[in-house]
């Protein structure tokens, strides 16, 4: 078992960030891995396109307190378990698959 990172770019407010963290915790806890640390950073321009995605998907709504955030979760797990957890989080973030829809929290996985 090694330490591995899950990294997501998000365009979220406090509530959206808490929701994503819960998705990660649920995915990790149900698969026997361990979270070592969770960090949030506000990268300069790396995720600006997520703000544009929000504006396109929600043209009549204000973005409110949303801002680009990088969420990095450090895990202790096997590579296979890391991939399973990553896929579970992505499926929870985007449960409608490839069909056209609006994301609750615009995101990207690294």
VENPEJO-V275473 format. One record per pair of residues at least 6 apart in sequence whose C-alpha atoms are under 8 Angstrom apart, sorted by sequence separation. I is the first residue (numbers start at 0). J is the second residue. If there is no record, write none. Layout:
[[I/J] [I/J]]
This chain:
[[27/33] [54/60] [90/96] [9/16] [27/34] [74/81] [54/62] [53/62] [93/102] [92/102] [92/103] [92/104] [50/66] [50/67] [49/67] [89/108] [47/67] [46/67] [46/68] [41/66] [42/67] [41/67] [42/68] [41/68] [42/69] [40/68] [41/69] [39/68] [40/69] [39/69] [40/70] [39/70] [38/70] [39/71] [37/70] [38/71] [37/71] [38/72] [37/72] [10/46] [36/72] [37/73] [9/46] [35/72] [36/73] [8/46] [34/72] [35/73] [36/74] [10/49] [34/73] [35/74] [9/49] [10/50] [34/74] [35/75] [33/74] [34/75] [32/74] [33/75] [10/53] [32/75] [33/76] [32/76] [57/101] [56/101] [32/80] [30/80] [12/63] [13/64] [12/64] [13/65] [53/105] [11/64] [12/65] [52/105] [11/65] [12/66] [30/84] [10/65] [11/66] [50/105] [10/66] [11/67] [49/105] [9/66] [10/67] [11/68] [27/84] [49/106] [9/67] [10/68] [26/84] [8/67] [9/68] [8/68] [9/69] [8/69] [9/70] [23/84] [26/87] [7/69] [8/70] [26/88] [6/69] [7/70] [6/70] [7/71] [6/71] [23/88] [5/71] [6/72] [22/88] [4/71] [5/72] [4/72] [5/73] [4/73] [5/74] [22/91] [3/73] [4/74] [22/92] [2/73] [3/74] [2/74] [3/75] [1/74] [2/75] [3/76] [19/92] [1/75] [2/76] [0/75] [1/76] [3/78] [0/76] [1/77] [5/81] [0/77] [1/78] [0/78] [3/81] [5/85] [15/103] [15/104] [11/104] [10/104] [11/105] [9/104] [10/105] [9/105] [10/106] [9/106] [8/106] [9/107] [7/106] [8/107] [7/107] [8/108] [7/108] [8/109] [6/108] [7/109] [6/109] [5/109]]
